[in-house]
Structures are given as structure tokens and as C-alpha cells.
Amino acid sequence: MEVSEEKTKVVNVKKKYSEFLGFKIRVHGKGRKLVVQSHITDKQLKRKKQELIEQAKKIARPAPIKGELGETRLYNLKVMGMQNYYQIATDISLDCHKLNRAIMTVLTNRLKGRLIRKGRQLTDVERKRYGKSQMLRYVAGTDELIYPIGYIQCKNPMNKKRAICSYTAEGRTEIHDSLKINTRLMKELMRQPLYKKTANMRITA
């Protein structure tokens, strides 16, 4: 098998981090066992920080076609996407806490007193995810919630169910059940402003 010399290396993960798909991973001793410690890579953390800061600036100076509400929702999508991907890192809360300080400084300075602690009612998903957070802030005028990038906990990665496969009746049933339409998600998509664009939904097994 051919491998890339630039992307392939041998690392002693007891001494150094090994980077893989945006994560940096090493192991350390805990009692008589070795346990994994993982973070967002420095490169990705820097890139995400810049991306979120730029979007935070757009909330204060929104594009006319999107408006302040649209820019805030786009910021929230970026936050949730990042949290969903990196939540399996063991030290994700430490990494995101650094981002939170930098981004909230930008929002506080740019919005000039328009960050408030009360706003619209949370959706069921938001309440489950952020309802207990003390970091919740809203934008006065739109009352739209700004998702707290720093409020995230590590979630253990879960393997797929062994029953899922294409070669048995039971396995195919599991696949078909997982493809059922999420009506709540469909309603949320329908309520989103499209800004003269189309929304496509692709389901793959």
C-alpha cells in the first residue's frame, strides 16, 4: 500500500501527540491503565477561532440579504457543527473555553451593550443542549440566542450496532428504520430563511 510521506509518521503516543482528522491524540497513565487524552489540533483550533470571530463580526455588521438574524443563525450553525464533530475529544471543553473567551470579547465590543441574558424561548433541542448553561446570551432587537461555544462536554464515541447490515432481513430493517423522516427536523428546515437558495436533503445508508 502506498502512503504519503508528508501525512504518515510513526509516533510514540506516550510522549507526543499524534494528529488524525483534526484531533491530536496521546495516551497517559491512570492507575494501572493507559487512557486516551485528545484535543482539537492547534491548526484546526486556530482556523475555527478565526472562522467564528469573522462570523461574530458579521452579526454586528450583517449582509443586507441576511440581516442580523440570519447572520446569528449562521453563527449558531457553525458552533453546533463544530461541537458535533469534536465532542468526542476528551478535552473538548478546555479547547472550546479558549474559543469562548476570544469570541465573546469580539461580540461584546462589536454589539456595544446589546448582549442580554433573556430572549426568545428555547427550542426543545436547545433546551436539552444548552438549557443549564450560564453562558446564554441573546442579541437585543432580534432576541435571537447566540449558542455558547464554551458549553460542551465530551461525549463517548459509540460503535454502530452490529445488527445493522445489508445481508439479513433484520439488518435491512435496522437500516430502513434509521432512514425514517425526522418530522421535527423537516419543520425546522422549512422555517429557516433560505436567502434565495434551495435546501437539499440527502439520505444515505
C-alpha positions in Angstrom: 0.0 0.0 0.0 1.3 3.4 -1.0 1.3 6.0 1.8 2.0 9.8 1.8 5.4 10.7 3.2 4.0 14.0 4.3 1.0 12.7 6.1 2.4 9.4 7.5 4.7 9.1 10.5 5.4 6.8 13.5 4.7 8.5 16.8 5.2 7.3 20.4 1.9 8.5 21.8 3.1 8.2 25.3 5.4 11.1 24.7 3.9 13.1 21.8 0.5 13.8 20.3 -0.5 12.1 17.0 -2.8 14.1 14.8 -5.7 12.5 12.9 -8.7 14.1 11.2 -8.4 17.3 13.2 -7.8 15.6 16.5 -4.5 15.3 18.4 -4.3 12.2 20.5 -1.9 10.7 23.1 -2.1 8.3 26.0 -1.2 8.7 29.6 -1.1 6.5 32.7 -4.1 6.4 35.0 -3.6 3.9 37.8 -2.5 0.7 36.0 -4.1 1.6 32.7 -3.3 3.8 29.8 -6.1 6.2 28.8 -6.6 8.4 25.8 -6.3 12.2 26.0 -7.4 14.1 23.0 -7.8 17.7 21.8 -8.6 19.7 18.7 -5.3 20.2 16.8 -3.6 23.5 17.1 -4.1 24.2 13.4 -7.8 23.5 13.5 -8.4 25.4 16.7 -6.8 28.4 15.2 -8.8 28.1 12.0 -12.1 27.6 13.9 -11.3 30.6 16.1 -10.8 32.8 13.1 -13.9 31.5 11.3 -16.2 32.1 14.3 -14.7 35.5 15.0 -15.3 36.6 11.4 -18.9 35.4 11.7 -19.3 37.1 15.0 -18.3 40.4 13.4 -20.9 39.9 10.7 -23.6 39.7 13.4 -22.8 43.3 14.2 -22.4 44.3 10.5 -24.7 41.9 8.7 -25.1 41.5 4.9 -28.4 43.1 3.8 -29.7 39.9 2.3 -29.3 38.0 5.6 -29.7 40.6 8.2 -28.7 40.4 11.8 -31.0 37.4 12.5 -29.6 35.4 9.5 -26.0 36.1 10.5 -26.7 35.0 14.0 -28.3 31.8 12.9 -25.4 31.1 10.6 -23.0 31.6 13.5 -25.1 29.1 15.5 -24.9 26.5 12.7 -21.1 26.9 12.7 -21.0 26.4 16.5 -23.2 23.4 16.5 -21.3 21.8 13.6 -18.0 22.2 15.4 -19.3 20.9 18.7 -20.9 17.9 17.0 -17.7 16.9 15.2 -15.2 17.5 18.1 -17.3 16.4 21.1 -15.6 13.0 21.2 -12.3 14.8 22.2 -11.7 14.2 25.9 -10.6 17.8 26.5 -13.1 19.5 24.2 -14.4 21.7 27.0 -10.9 23.2 27.6 -10.4 23.9 23.9 -13.8 25.5 23.5 -13.4 27.5 26.6 -10.5 29.3 25.0 -12.6 30.0 21.9 -15.5 31.3 24.1 -13.3 34.0 25.7 -12.0 35.3 22.4 -15.3 35.3 20.6 -17.4 36.8 23.4 -14.9 39.6 23.7 -15.5 40.4 20.0 -19.3 40.1 20.4 -19.3 42.3 23.5 -17.2 45.0 21.8 -19.0 45.0 18.5 -22.6 44.8 19.8 -21.9 47.5 22.4 -24.2 46.6 25.2 -26.7 44.7 23.1 -25.9 41.3 24.5 -28.6 40.4 27.0 -29.4 37.5 29.2 -33.1 37.0 28.2 -34.6 36.5 24.8 -36.8 34.1 22.9 -38.0 30.7 24.2 -35.6 27.9 23.6 -36.5 25.0 21.3 -36.6 21.5 22.7 -33.2 20.8 21.1 -31.7 24.0 22.5 -33.1 23.4 26.0 -31.7 19.9 26.1 -28.3 21.0 24.9 -27.8 24.5 26.4 -30.6 24.9 28.9 -28.4 24.6 32.0 -25.7 26.9 30.7 -24.9 30.2 32.4 -23.3 31.4 29.2 -26.6 32.0 27.3 -26.7 35.4 25.7 -29.2 37.0 23.2 -29.0 39.8 20.8 -31.2 42.7 21.8 -33.5 43.6 18.9 -33.9 40.2 17.4 -33.9 38.3 20.8 -32.0 35.5 19.0 -29.9 33.2 21.1 -26.2 33.0 20.5 -25.1 29.4 21.0 -22.4 29.2 23.7 -19.3 27.7 22.1 -17.8 27.1 25.5 -20.7 24.9 26.8 -19.7 21.5 25.6 -18.8 18.2 27.3 -17.0 15.2 26.0 -19.3 12.5 24.6 -18.0 8.9 24.3 -17.9 7.7 20.7 -20.4 4.9 20.1 -19.9 2.0 17.7 -22.6 1.2 15.2 -25.0 -1.6 16.1 -23.7 -5.0 15.0 -27.2 -5.9 13.8 -27.0 -3.3 11.0 -26.1 -4.9 7.7 -27.4 -5.3 4.2 -27.3 -9.1 4.1 -30.0 -10.1 6.6 -33.7 -9.2 6.9 -33.1 -8.0 10.4 -30.1 -5.9 9.3 -32.0 -4.3 6.5 -34.9 -3.5 8.9 -32.4 -1.6 11.1 -31.2 0.4 8.1 -34.7 1.3 7.0 -35.8 2.3 10.5 -32.8 4.7 10.6 -34.0 6.3 7.4 -37.4 7.4 8.7 -38.0 11.1 8.2 -37.4 13.3 11.3 -40.5 15.5 11.1 -39.2 17.9 13.7 -36.1 18.4 11.6 -38.1 18.9 8.5 -40.2 21.6 10.2 -37.0 23.4 11.4 -35.7 23.4 7.8 -39.0 24.8 6.5 -38.8 27.6 9.0 -35.3 28.6 8.1 -34.8 31.7 5.8 -33.3 30.4 2.5 -31.9 33.7 1.2 -32.9 32.8 -2.4 -31.2 29.5 -2.2 -32.5 25.9 -2.2 -32.2 23.4 0.6 -31.3 19.8 -0.4 -31.5 16.8 1.9 -29.7 13.7 1.0 -30.1 10.4 3.0 -27.5 7.7 2.6 -27.4 4.2 4.2 
